[in-house]
Amino acid sequence: MISVWPKFYQGSKYFKDFWDNNWLYKQNVLDKRADWMGYVSTFYDAFNPKAGKAFWNIVKKSIYSKGVDAWWLDATEPDIVDNITNAHRMELMTPTYKVAPRLILMPMPWPRIKPFMKGKGRQIPINASLS
């Protein structure tokens, strides 16, 4: 099992594509706020189905194709910046594809795992409902 974060560092391999397609929460990058490691980063909007599919494709190409078929989809808060209030976290998650951030902090895990279930389900038969 490997931990998979929905995090994109500014300047990383897939950052520009996700940024240009408006699949990332942009405020943290615009504020140039670094994470605990000192790098500016943000998370993708898991409520955007195109972003979810693109993220799954990255994982499929980079990890799944090499035989890793178990993931811990971490940071479902999402944890854009450590030690901030939920109110501030919601400001960093604006705008989202579908709903206001104040409504999505708890439901966030489902849209994160849905592309994986659908993507992996196409590869390997699973015994779970994908609806």
N, CA, C and O atoms as CSV, one atom per row, in Angstrom:
chain,resi,resn,atom,element,x,y,z
A,1,MET,N,N,0.839,-1.170,0.000
A,1,MET,CA,C,0.000,0.000,0.000
A,1,MET,C,C,0.884,1.232,0.000
A,1,MET,O,O,1.929,1.272,0.649
A,2,ILE,N,N,0.443,2.232,-0.741
A,2,ILE,CA,C,1.195,3.476,-0.824
A,2,ILE,C,C,0.249,4.647,-0.565
A,2,ILE,O,O,-0.920,4.608,-0.950
A,3,SER,N,N,0.762,5.681,0.086
A,3,SER,CA,C,-0.025,6.883,0.370
A,3,SER,C,C,-0.041,7.776,-0.863
A,3,SER,O,O,1.007,8.084,-1.431
A,4,VAL,N,N,-1.227,8.185,-1.269
A,4,VAL,CA,C,-1.390,9.044,-2.445
A,4,VAL,C,C,-2.062,10.339,-1.998
A,4,VAL,O,O,-3.189,10.329,-1.504
A,5,TRP,N,N,-1.366,11.434,-2.177
A,5,TRP,CA,C,-1.900,12.744,-1.798
A,5,TRP,C,C,-2.424,13.473,-3.030
A,5,TRP,O,O,-1.880,13.309,-4.122
A,6,PRO,N,N,-3.477,14.280,-2.867
A,6,PRO,CA,C,-4.028,15.068,-3.971
A,6,PRO,C,C,-3.305,16.398,-4.122
A,6,PRO,O,O,-3.899,17.383,-4.561
A,7,LYS,N,N,-2.055,16.430,-3.769
A,7,LYS,CA,C,-1.264,17.656,-3.656
A,7,LYS,C,C,-0.398,17.865,-4.888
A,7,LYS,O,O,0.190,16.925,-5.423
A,8,PHE,N,N,-0.334,19.118,-5.325
A,8,PHE,CA,C,0.499,19.482,-6.467
A,8,PHE,C,C,1.407,20.632,-6.069
A,8,PHE,O,O,0.944,21.686,-5.632
A,9,TYR,N,N,2.712,20.413,-6.226
A,9,TYR,CA,C,3.678,21.474,-5.954
A,9,TYR,C,C,3.827,22.349,-7.189
A,9,TYR,O,O,3.860,21.862,-8.319
A,10,GLN,N,N,3.915,23.653,-6.947
A,10,GLN,CA,C,4.112,24.589,-8.051
A,10,GLN,C,C,5.395,24.211,-8.789
A,10,GLN,O,O,6.449,24.041,-8.177
A,11,GLY,N,N,5.290,24.083,-10.106
A,11,GLY,CA,C,6.439,23.723,-10.927
A,11,GLY,C,C,6.633,22.226,-11.111
A,11,GLY,O,O,7.516,21.813,-11.863
A,12,SER,N,N,5.830,21.406,-10.445
A,12,SER,CA,C,5.970,19.956,-10.603
A,12,SER,C,C,5.405,19.502,-11.950
A,12,SER,O,O,4.776,20.280,-12.668
A,13,LYS,N,N,5.636,18.250,-12.272
A,13,LYS,CA,C,5.346,17.698,-13.597
A,13,LYS,C,C,3.920,17.963,-14.094
A,13,LYS,O,O,3.748,18.351,-15.249
A,14,TYR,N,N,2.916,17.769,-13.273
A,14,TYR,CA,C,1.531,17.880,-13.728
A,14,TYR,C,C,0.859,19.180,-13.289
A,14,TYR,O,O,-0.306,19.415,-13.611
A,15,PHE,N,N,1.578,20.014,-12.564
A,15,PHE,CA,C,0.985,21.229,-12.005
A,15,PHE,C,C,0.383,22.127,-13.078
A,15,PHE,O,O,-0.767,22.547,-12.942
A,16,LYS,N,N,1.115,22.429,-14.126
A,16,LYS,CA,C,0.650,23.373,-15.153
A,16,LYS,C,C,-0.630,22.885,-15.826
A,16,LYS,O,O,-1.551,23.671,-16.052
A,17,ASP,N,N,-0.692,21.609,-16.144
A,17,ASP,CA,C,-1.881,21.061,-16.789
A,17,ASP,C,C,-3.107,21.214,-15.881
A,17,ASP,O,O,-4.173,21.631,-16.334
A,18,PHE,N,N,-2.949,20.877,-14.615
A,18,PHE,CA,C,-4.065,21.001,-13.680
A,18,PHE,C,C,-4.411,22.476,-13.440
A,18,PHE,O,O,-5.587,22.824,-13.332
A,19,TRP,N,N,-3.410,23.330,-13.357
A,19,TRP,CA,C,-3.640,24.771,-13.165
A,19,TRP,C,C,-4.389,25.354,-14.367
A,19,TRP,O,O,-5.390,26.052,-14.204
A,20,ASP,N,N,-3.902,25.064,-15.555
A,20,ASP,CA,C,-4.506,25.620,-16.774
A,20,ASP,C,C,-5.941,25.140,-16.991
A,20,ASP,O,O,-6.742,25.842,-17.608
A,21,ASN,N,N,-6.263,23.962,-16.493
A,21,ASN,CA,C,-7.619,23.425,-16.628
A,21,ASN,C,C,-8.528,23.813,-15.458
A,21,ASN,O,O,-9.665,23.349,-15.370
A,22,ASN,N,N,-8.022,24.663,-14.562
A,22,ASN,CA,C,-8.784,25.093,-13.379
A,22,ASN,C,C,-9.213,23.914,-12.510
A,22,ASN,O,O,-10.329,23.887,-11.991
A,23,TRP,N,N,-8.321,22.950,-12.358
A,23,TRP,CA,C,-8.595,21.782,-11.539
A,23,TRP,C,C,-7.952,21.894,-10.160
A,23,TRP,O,O,-8.090,20.990,-9.336
A,24,LEU,N,N,-7.251,22.998,-9.906
A,24,LEU,CA,C,-6.578,23.195,-8.620
A,24,LEU,C,C,-7.239,24.318,-7.835
A,24,LEU,O,O,-7.794,25.254,-8.411
A,25,TYR,N,N,-7.170,24.208,-6.497
A,25,TYR,CA,C,-7.526,25.337,-5.653
A,25,TYR,C,C,-6.364,26.317,-5.753
A,25,TYR,O,O,-5.237,25.964,-5.407
A,26,LYS,N,N,-6.607,27.526,-6.212
A,26,LYS,CA,C,-5.525,28.437,-6.586
A,26,LYS,C,C,-5.065,29.406,-5.499
A,26,LYS,O,O,-3.943,29.910,-5.559
A,27,GLN,N,N,-5.909,29.670,-4.516
A,27,GLN,CA,C,-5.593,30.754,-3.580
A,27,GLN,C,C,-4.282,30.556,-2.842
A,27,GLN,O,O,-3.528,31.517,-2.684
A,28,ASN,N,N,-3.984,29.363,-2.387
A,28,ASN,CA,C,-2.742,29.120,-1.661
A,28,ASN,C,C,-1.515,29.421,-2.522
A,28,ASN,O,O,-0.510,29.927,-2.022
A,29,VAL,N,N,-1.601,29.112,-3.807
A,29,VAL,CA,C,-0.492,29.386,-4.727
A,29,VAL,C,C,-0.385,30.886,-4.973
A,29,VAL,O,O,0.712,31.446,-4.970
A,30,LEU,N,N,-1.525,31.531,-5.186
A,30,LEU,CA,C,-1.512,32.983,-5.397
A,30,LEU,C,C,-0.948,33.721,-4.186
A,30,LEU,O,O,-0.295,34.755,-4.330
A,31,ASP,N,N,-1.203,33.183,-2.992
A,31,ASP,CA,C,-0.662,33.764,-1.752
A,31,ASP,C,C,0.793,33.380,-1.527
A,31,ASP,O,O,1.440,33.907,-0.622
A,32,LYS,N,N,1.316,32.462,-2.346
A,32,LYS,CA,C,2.695,31.966,-2.237
A,32,LYS,C,C,2.986,31.400,-0.843
A,32,LYS,O,O,4.075,31.592,-0.303
A,33,ARG,N,N,2.004,30.703,-0.270
A,33,ARG,CA,C,2.141,30.124,1.060
A,33,ARG,C,C,2.767,28.736,0.941
A,33,ARG,O,O,2.246,27.862,0.248
A,34,ALA,N,N,3.885,28.551,1.623
A,34,ALA,CA,C,4.609,27.287,1.571
A,34,ALA,C,C,4.060,26.307,2.603
A,34,ALA,O,O,3.506,26.700,3.630
A,35,ASP,N,N,4.228,25.025,2.303
A,35,ASP,CA,C,3.839,23.975,3.255
A,35,ASP,C,C,4.962,23.779,4.268
A,35,ASP,O,O,5.934,24.534,4.281
A,36,TRP,N,N,4.826,22.776,5.105
A,36,TRP,CA,C,5.805,22.535,6.161
A,36,TRP,C,C,7.193,22.171,5.639
A,36,TRP,O,O,8.180,22.253,6.371
A,37,MET,N,N,7.263,21.765,4.363
A,37,MET,CA,C,8.563,21.442,3.766
A,37,MET,C,C,9.176,22.656,3.051
A,37,MET,O,O,10.309,22.598,2.573
A,38,GLY,N,N,8.406,23.760,2.988
A,38,GLY,CA,C,8.937,24.978,2.386
A,38,GLY,C,C,8.576,25.184,0.929
A,38,GLY,O,O,9.139,26.062,0.276
A,39,TYR,N,N,7.639,24.388,0.398
A,39,TYR,CA,C,7.259,24.488,-1.008
A,39,TYR,C,C,5.825,24.984,-1.147
A,39,TYR,O,O,4.956,24.635,-0.348
A,40,VAL,N,N,5.588,25.805,-2.173
A,40,VAL,CA,C,4.245,26.280,-2.468
A,40,VAL,C,C,3.484,25.157,-3.175
A,40,VAL,O,O,3.968,24.572,-4.144
A,41,SER,N,N,2.298,24.874,-2.673
A,41,SER,CA,C,1.522,23.764,-3.217
A,41,SER,C,C,0.038,24.023,-3.036
A,41,SER,O,O,-0.373,24.971,-2.366
A,42,THR,N,N,-0.749,23.163,-3.646
A,42,THR,CA,C,-2.190,23.183,-3.466
A,42,THR,C,C,-2.731,21.801,-3.786
A,42,THR,O,O,-1.973,20.881,-4.093
A,43,PHE,N,N,-4.040,21.666,-3.712
A,43,PHE,CA,C,-4.704,20.391,-3.960
A,43,PHE,C,C,-5.634,20.525,-5.156
A,43,PHE,O,O,-6.069,21.623,-5.501
A,44,TYR,N,N,-5.928,19.403,-5.776
A,44,TYR,CA,C,-6.884,19.444,-6.877
A,44,TYR,C,C,-8.304,19.382,-6.330
A,44,TYR,O,O,-8.538,18.883,-5.230
A,45,ASP,N,N,-9.243,19.892,-7.111
A,45,ASP,CA,C,-10.656,19.913,-6.735
A,45,ASP,C,C,-11.264,18.560,-7.076
A,45,ASP,O,O,-11.601,18.290,-8.229
A,46,ALA,N,N,-11.398,17.719,-6.066
A,46,ALA,CA,C,-11.895,16.359,-6.275
A,46,ALA,C,C,-13.351,16.325,-6.727
A,46,ALA,O,O,-13.829,15.289,-7.187
A,47,PHE,N,N,-14.055,17.439,-6.602
A,47,PHE,CA,C,-15.445,17.480,-7.054
A,47,PHE,C,C,-15.555,17.673,-8.555
A,47,PHE,O,O,-16.642,17.529,-9.114
A,48,ASN,N,N,-14.466,17.994,-9.211
A,48,ASN,CA,C,-14.458,18.154,-10.662
A,48,ASN,C,C,-14.161,16.781,-11.285
A,48,ASN,O,O,-13.062,16.254,-11.118
A,49,PRO,N,N,-15.140,16.199,-12.005
A,49,PRO,CA,C,-14.926,14.851,-12.552
A,49,PRO,C,C,-13.750,14.757,-13.513
A,49,PRO,O,O,-13.081,13.725,-13.561
A,50,LYS,N,N,-13.487,15.802,-14.271
A,50,LYS,CA,C,-12.335,15.766,-15.189
A,50,LYS,C,C,-11.025,15.761,-14.413
A,50,LYS,O,O,-10.072,15.084,-14.800
A,51,ALA,N,N,-10.976,16.515,-13.319
A,51,ALA,CA,C,-9.776,16.529,-12.475
A,51,ALA,C,C,-9.572,15.165,-11.831
A,51,ALA,O,O,-8.449,14.668,-11.760
A,52,GLY,N,N,-10.668,14.560,-11.361
A,52,GLY,CA,C,-10.563,13.229,-10.759
A,52,GLY,C,C,-10.064,12.194,-11.739
A,52,GLY,O,O,-9.227,11.357,-11.401
A,53,LYS,N,N,-10.578,12.252,-12.954
A,53,LYS,CA,C,-10.143,11.303,-13.977
A,53,LYS,C,C,-8.674,11.519,-14.326
A,53,LYS,O,O,-7.924,10.556,-14.491
A,54,ALA,N,N,-8.261,12.782,-14.438
A,54,ALA,CA,C,-6.859,13.081,-14.745
A,54,ALA,C,C,-5.946,12.614,-13.613
A,54,ALA,O,O,-4.863,12.087,-13.865
A,55,PHE,N,N,-6.383,12.807,-12.361
A,55,PHE,CA,C,-5.581,12.362,-11.227
A,55,PHE,C,C,-5.468,10.838,-11.212
A,55,PHE,O,O,-4.386,10.295,-10.985
A,56,TRP,N,N,-6.578,10.154,-11.452
A,56,TRP,CA,C,-6.540,8.690,-11.538
A,56,TRP,C,C,-5.571,8.251,-12.637
A,56,TRP,O,O,-4.808,7.304,-12.445
A,57,ASN,N,N,-5.594,8.926,-13.776
A,57,ASN,CA,C,-4.698,8.548,-14.878
A,57,ASN,C,C,-3.230,8.689,-14.490
A,57,ASN,O,O,-2.395,7.887,-14.907
A,58,ILE,N,N,-2.916,9.710,-13.691
A,58,ILE,CA,C,-1.545,9.872,-13.192
A,58,ILE,C,C,-1.176,8.682,-12.308
A,58,ILE,O,O,-0.115,8.080,-12.475
A,59,VAL,N,N,-2.054,8.351,-11.374
A,59,VAL,CA,C,-1.788,7.233,-10.467
A,59,VAL,C,C,-1.714,5.919,-11.240
A,59,VAL,O,O,-0.855,5.078,-10.972
A,60,LYS,N,N,-2.612,5.751,-12.192
A,60,LYS,CA,C,-2.620,4.510,-12.991
A,60,LYS,C,C,-1.300,4.355,-13.740
A,60,LYS,O,O,-0.712,3.274,-13.746
A,61,LYS,N,N,-0.840,5.421,-14.362
A,61,LYS,CA,C,0.399,5.371,-15.144
A,61,LYS,C,C,1.634,5.231,-14.246
A,61,LYS,O,O,2.552,4.470,-14.551
A,62,SER,N,N,1.643,5.971,-13.142
A,62,SER,CA,C,2.843,6.044,-12.312
A,62,SER,C,C,2.963,4.943,-11.272
A,62,SER,O,O,4.072,4.566,-10.895
A,63,ILE,N,N,1.829,4.420,-10.802
A,63,ILE,CA,C,1.865,3.479,-9.683
A,63,ILE,C,C,1.168,2.157,-10.019
A,63,ILE,O,O,1.757,1.082,-9.902
A,64,TYR,N,N,-0.085,2.258,-10.436
A,64,TYR,CA,C,-0.884,1.054,-10.676
A,64,TYR,C,C,-0.265,0.172,-11.758
A,64,TYR,O,O,-0.251,-1.052,-11.629
A,65,SER,N,N,0.241,0.786,-12.816
A,65,SER,CA,C,0.834,0.020,-13.917
A,65,SER,C,C,2.088,-0.741,-13.482
A,65,SER,O,O,2.540,-1.653,-14.174
A,66,LYS,N,N,2.641,-0.359,-12.334
A,66,LYS,CA,C,3.836,-1.019,-11.807
A,66,LYS,C,C,3.495,-2.086,-10.765
A,66,LYS,O,O,4.378,-2.660,-10.128
A,67,GLY,N,N,2.180,-2.340,-10.607
A,67,GLY,CA,C,1.763,-3.424,-9.732
A,67,GLY,C,C,1.237,-3.011,-8.366
A,67,GLY,O,O,0.780,-3.868,-7.609
A,68,VAL,N,N,1.285,-1.735,-8.028
A,68,VAL,CA,C,0.742,-1.289,-6.747
A,68,VAL,C,C,-0.761,-1.106,-6.921
A,68,VAL,O,O,-1.203,-0.245,-7.682
A,69,ASP,N,N,-1.542,-1.913,-6.217
A,69,ASP,CA,C,-2.991,-1.852,-6.398
A,69,ASP,C,C,-3.734,-1.549,-5.104
A,69,ASP,O,O,-4.934,-1.803,-4.999
A,70,ALA,N,N,-3.028,-1.009,-4.125
A,70,ALA,CA,C,-3.668,-0.576,-2.885
A,70,ALA,C,C,-3.147,0.812,-2.545
A,70,ALA,O,O,-1.939,1.050,-2.539
A,71,TRP,N,N,-4.073,1.725,-2.263
A,71,TRP,CA,C,-3.700,3.113,-1.992
A,71,TRP,C,C,-4.368,3.594,-0.731
A,71,TRP,O,O,-5.502,3.220,-0.429
A,72,TRP,N,N,-3.666,4.417,-0.002
A,72,TRP,CA,C,-4.249,5.177,1.088
A,72,TRP,C,C,-4.440,6.571,0.522
A,72,TRP,O,O,-3.471,7.319,0.389
A,73,LEU,N,N,-5.661,6.933,0.188
A,73,LEU,CA,C,-5.947,8.248,-0.380
A,73,LEU,C,C,-6.012,9.246,0.766
A,73,LEU,O,O,-7.074,9.496,1.337
A,74,ASP,N,N,-4.871,9.801,1.085
A,74,ASP,CA,C,-4.695,10.648,2.254
A,74,ASP,C,C,-5.132,12.080,1.972
A,74,ASP,O,O,-5.374,12.462,0.827
A,75,ALA,N,N,-5.225,12.850,3.032
A,75,ALA,CA,C,-5.506,14.291,2.985
A,75,ALA,C,C,-6.855,14.605,2.367
A,75,ALA,O,O,-6.957,15.437,1.465
A,76,THR,N,N,-7.882,13.943,2.851
A,76,THR,CA,C,-9.220,14.193,2.313
A,76,THR,C,C,-9.868,15.434,2.920
A,76,THR,O,O,-11.039,15.706,2.658
A,77,GLU,N,N,-9.129,16.184,3.721
A,77,GLU,CA,C,-9.713,17.373,4.362
A,77,GLU,C,C,-10.033,18.486,3.368
A,77,GLU,O,O,-11.127,19.028,3.524
A,78,PRO,N,N,-9.296,18.894,2.421
A,78,PRO,CA,C,-7.879,18.611,2.159
A,78,PRO,C,C,-6.969,19.467,3.043
A,78,PRO,O,O,-7.334,20.572,3.443
A,79,ASP,N,N,-5.799,18.948,3.334
A,79,ASP,CA,C,-4.854,19.591,4.237
A,79,ASP,C,C,-3.915,20.490,3.433
A,79,ASP,O,O,-2.723,20.207,3.316
A,80,ILE,N,N,-4.456,21.564,2.885
A,80,ILE,CA,C,-3.663,22.469,2.043
A,80,ILE,C,C,-2.555,23.110,2.862
A,80,ILE,O,O,-1.408,23.187,2.421
A,81,VAL,N,N,-2.905,23.570,4.056
A,81,VAL,CA,C,-1.936,24.176,4.969
A,81,VAL,C,C,-2.211,23.621,6.355
A,81,VAL,O,O,-3.365,23.532,6.772
A,82,ASP,N,N,-1.161,23.248,7.069
A,82,ASP,CA,C,-1.322,22.737,8.434
A,82,ASP,C,C,-1.738,23.846,9.396
A,82,ASP,O,O,-1.447,25.025,9.195
A,83,ASN,N,N,-2.420,23.422,10.431
A,83,ASN,CA,C,-2.727,24.284,11.579
A,83,ASN,C,C,-3.448,25.580,11.214
A,83,ASN,O,O,-3.054,26.662,11.647
A,84,ILE,N,N,-4.497,25.461,10.421
A,84,ILE,CA,C,-5.350,26.610,10.139
A,84,ILE,C,C,-6.777,26.256,10.552
A,84,ILE,O,O,-7.120,25.086,10.724
A,85,THR,N,N,-7.576,27.264,10.702
A,85,THR,CA,C,-8.969,27.025,11.070
A,85,THR,C,C,-9.723,26.456,9.874
A,85,THR,O,O,-9.291,26.605,8.731
A,86,ASN,N,N,-10.838,25.812,10.140
A,86,ASN,CA,C,-11.662,25.325,9.034
A,86,ASN,C,C,-12.158,26.472,8.171
A,86,ASN,O,O,-12.273,26.323,6.954
A,87,ALA,N,N,-12.453,27.620,8.783
A,87,ALA,CA,C,-12.899,28.787,8.012
A,87,ALA,C,C,-11.825,29.205,7.008
A,87,ALA,O,O,-12.132,29.500,5.852
A,88,HIS,N,N,-10.576,29.229,7.448
A,88,HIS,CA,C,-9.477,29.594,6.540
A,88,HIS,C,C,-9.269,28.513,5.472
A,88,HIS,O,O,-9.013,28.822,4.308
A,89,ARG,N,N,-9.380,27.255,5.877
A,89,ARG,CA,C,-9.244,26.145,4.927
A,89,ARG,C,C,-10.288,26.284,3.814
A,89,ARG,O,O,-9.988,26.061,2.641
A,90,MET,N,N,-11.506,26.653,4.190
A,90,MET,CA,C,-12.570,26.813,3.195
A,90,MET,C,C,-12.281,27.967,2.238
A,90,MET,O,O,-12.626,27.900,1.059
A,91,GLU,N,N,-11.645,29.029,2.749
A,91,GLU,CA,C,-11.245,30.138,1.866
A,91,GLU,C,C,-10.249,29.652,0.818
A,91,GLU,O,O,-10.297,30.079,-0.335
A,92,LEU,N,N,-9.353,28.764,1.218
A,92,LEU,CA,C,-8.349,28.240,0.288
A,92,LEU,C,C,-8.948,27.268,-0.725
A,92,LEU,O,O,-8.332,26.980,-1.751
A,93,MET,N,N,-10.143,26.766,-0.439
A,93,MET,CA,C,-10.813,25.807,-1.325
A,93,MET,C,C,-11.858,26.483,-2.216
A,93,MET,O,O,-12.763,25.817,-2.721
A,94,THR,N,N,-11.742,27.771,-2.407
A,94,THR,CA,C,-12.724,28.497,-3.192
A,94,THR,C,C,-12.076,28.945,-4.490
A,94,THR,O,O,-10.929,29.391,-4.457
A,95,PRO,N,N,-12.736,28.852,-5.614
A,95,PRO,CA,C,-14.029,28.177,-5.775
A,95,PRO,C,C,-13.852,26.685,-5.979
A,95,PRO,O,O,-12.751,26.213,-6.264
A,96,THR,N,N,-14.921,25.959,-5.836
A,96,THR,CA,C,-14.904,24.536,-6.143
A,96,THR,C,C,-15.774,24.303,-7.369
A,96,THR,O,O,-16.530,25.178,-7.791
A,97,TYR,N,N,-15.653,23.133,-7.917
A,97,TYR,CA,C,-16.404,22.775,-9.120
A,97,TYR,C,C,-17.898,22.740,-8.867
A,97,TYR,O,O,-18.684,23.144,-9.724
A,98,LYS,N,N,-18.298,22.261,-7.699
A,98,LYS,CA,C,-19.700,21.939,-7.498
A,98,LYS,C,C,-20.394,22.736,-6.400
A,98,LYS,O,O,-21.461,23.302,-6.635
A,99,VAL,N,N,-19.817,22.791,-5.226
A,99,VAL,CA,C,-20.517,23.371,-4.087
A,99,VAL,C,C,-19.591,24.274,-3.279
A,99,VAL,O,O,-18.373,24.268,-3.457
A,100,ALA,N,N,-20.199,25.043,-2.391
A,100,ALA,CA,C,-19.424,25.909,-1.500
A,100,ALA,C,C,-18.576,25.057,-0.562
A,100,ALA,O,O,-19.047,24.027,-0.079
A,101,PRO,N,N,-17.332,25.462,-0.291
A,101,PRO,CA,C,-16.449,24.667,0.562
A,101,PRO,C,C,-17.046,24.328,1.921
A,101,PRO,O,O,-16.781,23.248,2.447
A,102,ARG,N,N,-17.835,25.208,2.497
A,102,ARG,CA,C,-18.374,24.935,3.833
A,102,ARG,C,C,-19.270,23.696,3.835
A,102,ARG,O,O,-19.552,23.132,4.892
A,103,LEU,N,N,-19.714,23.276,2.652
A,103,LEU,CA,C,-20.576,22.113,2.562
A,103,LEU,C,C,-19.825,20.824,2.256
A,103,LEU,O,O,-20.422,19.748,2.260
A,104,ILE,N,N,-18.526,20.915,1.990
A,104,ILE,CA,C,-17.832,19.738,1.467
A,104,ILE,C,C,-16.736,19.152,2.338
A,104,ILE,O,O,-16.146,18.145,1.947
A,105,LEU,N,N,-16.436,19.709,3.472
A,105,LEU,CA,C,-15.317,19.170,4.244
A,105,LEU,C,C,-15.527,17.707,4.608
A,105,LEU,O,O,-14.577,16.929,4.525
A,106,MET,N,N,-16.697,17.307,4.996
A,106,MET,CA,C,-16.928,15.910,5.343
A,106,MET,C,C,-17.177,15.015,4.119
A,106,MET,O,O,-16.682,13.888,4.109
A,107,PRO,N,N,-17.912,15.452,3.092
A,107,PRO,CA,C,-18.138,14.580,1.939
A,107,PRO,C,C,-16.928,14.421,1.014
A,107,PRO,O,O,-16.976,13.624,0.077
A,108,MET,N,N,-15.853,15.158,1.260
A,108,MET,CA,C,-14.700,15.169,0.358
A,108,MET,C,C,-14.160,13.783,0.009
A,108,MET,O,O,-13.770,13.587,-1.142
A,109,PRO,N,N,-14.110,12.808,0.920
A,109,PRO,CA,C,-13.524,11.513,0.557
A,109,PRO,C,C,-14.214,10.808,-0.610
A,109,PRO,O,O,-13.535,10.178,-1.420
A,110,TRP,N,N,-15.525,10.891,-0.719
A,110,TRP,CA,C,-16.204,10.160,-1.796
A,110,TRP,C,C,-15.758,10.598,-3.183
A,110,TRP,O,O,-15.412,9.732,-3.987
A,111,PRO,N,N,-15.742,11.892,-3.517
A,111,PRO,CA,C,-15.270,12.229,-4.861
A,111,PRO,C,C,-13.796,11.918,-5.075
A,111,PRO,O,O,-13.365,11.754,-6.216
A,112,ARG,N,N,-13.008,11.832,-3.995
A,112,ARG,CA,C,-11.602,11.445,-4.141
A,112,ARG,C,C,-11.466,9.996,-4.551
A,112,ARG,O,O,-10.614,9.667,-5.377
A,113,ILE,N,N,-12.300,9.106,-3.985
A,113,ILE,CA,C,-12.125,7.685,-4.289
A,113,ILE,C,C,-12.901,7.236,-5.522
A,113,ILE,O,O,-12.561,6.215,-6.119
A,114,LYS,N,N,-13.929,7.972,-5.913
A,114,LYS,CA,C,-14.788,7.554,-7.020
A,114,LYS,C,C,-14.008,7.311,-8.319
A,114,LYS,O,O,-14.216,6.276,-8.953
A,115,PRO,N,N,-13.105,8.236,-8.749
A,115,PRO,CA,C,-12.351,7.954,-9.988
A,115,PRO,C,C,-11.470,6.715,-9.884
A,115,PRO,O,O,-11.243,6.028,-10.879
A,116,PHE,N,N,-10.970,6.425,-8.676
A,116,PHE,CA,C,-10.144,5.242,-8.480
A,116,PHE,C,C,-10.991,3.988,-8.599
A,116,PHE,O,O,-10.588,3.015,-9.237
A,117,MET,N,N,-12.160,4.013,-7.986
A,117,MET,CA,C,-13.054,2.862,-8.070
A,117,MET,C,C,-13.470,2.615,-9.522
A,117,MET,O,O,-13.468,1.477,-9.989
A,118,LYS,N,N,-13.819,3.673,-10.218
A,118,LYS,CA,C,-14.231,3.520,-11.612
A,118,LYS,C,C,-13.055,3.124,-12.492
A,118,LYS,O,O,-13.183,2.247,-13.347
A,119,GLY,N,N,-11.907,3.769,-12.286
A,119,GLY,CA,C,-10.731,3.465,-13.093
A,119,GLY,C,C,-10.221,2.068,-12.859
A,119,GLY,O,O,-9.967,1.329,-13.810
A,120,LYS,N,N,-10.070,1.697,-11.608
A,120,LYS,CA,C,-9.595,0.355,-11.285
A,120,LYS,C,C,-10.637,-0.684,-11.670
A,120,LYS,O,O,-10.298,-1.786,-12.100
A,121,GLY,N,N,-11.908,-0.325,-11.512
A,121,GLY,CA,C,-12.986,-1.246,-11.860
A,121,GLY,C,C,-12.970,-1.632,-13.327
A,121,GLY,O,O,-13.400,-2.724,-13.695
A,122,ARG,N,N,-12.474,-0.736,-14.156
A,122,ARG,CA,C,-12.357,-1.064,-15.584
A,122,ARG,C,C,-11.215,-2.043,-15.827
A,122,ARG,O,O,-11.218,-2.772,-16.819
A,123,GLN,N,N,-10.249,-2.059,-14.933
A,123,GLN,CA,C,-9.076,-2.915,-15.077
A,123,GLN,C,C,-9.283,-4.287,-14.449
A,123,GLN,O,O,-8.935,-5.316,-15.029
A,124,ILE,N,N,-9.855,-4.278,-13.255
A,124,ILE,CA,C,-10.028,-5.512,-12.488
A,124,ILE,C,C,-11.471,-5.578,-12.001
A,124,ILE,O,O,-11.953,-4.616,-11.403
A,125,PRO,N,N,-12.164,-6.669,-12.236
A,125,PRO,CA,C,-13.546,-6.765,-11.731
A,125,PRO,C,C,-13.575,-6.623,-10.213
A,125,PRO,O,O,-12.780,-7.241,-9.506
A,126,ILE,N,N,-14.491,-5.810,-9.729
A,126,ILE,CA,C,-14.656,-5.650,-8.285
A,126,ILE,C,C,-16.107,-5.914,-7.931
A,126,ILE,O,O,-16.988,-5.821,-8.786
A,127,ASN,N,N,-16.351,-6.237,-6.699
A,127,ASN,CA,C,-17.695,-6.547,-6.239
A,127,ASN,C,C,-18.241,-5.400,-5.417
A,127,ASN,O,O,-18.580,-5.586,-4.249
A,128,ALA,N,N,-18.334,-4.207,-6.009
A,128,ALA,CA,C,-18.865,-3.045,-5.297
A,128,ALA,C,C,-19.656,-2.198,-6.274
A,128,ALA,O,O,-19.358,-2.161,-7.468
A,129,SER,N,N,-20.648,-1.531,-5.765
A,129,SER,CA,C,-21.431,-0.619,-6.580
A,129,SER,C,C,-20.626,0.627,-6.876
A,129,SER,O,O,-20.002,1.179,-5.970
A,130,LEU,N,N,-20.620,1.081,-8.099
A,130,LEU,CA,C,-19.872,2.266,-8.483
A,130,LEU,C,C,-20.772,3.487,-8.676
A,130,LEU,O,O,-20.323,4.511,-9.191
A,131,SER,N,N,-22.013,3.389,-8.274
A,131,SER,CA,C,-22.904,4.524,-8.464
A,131,SER,C,C,-22.847,5.465,-7.287
A,131,SER,O,O,-23.538,6.484,-7.277
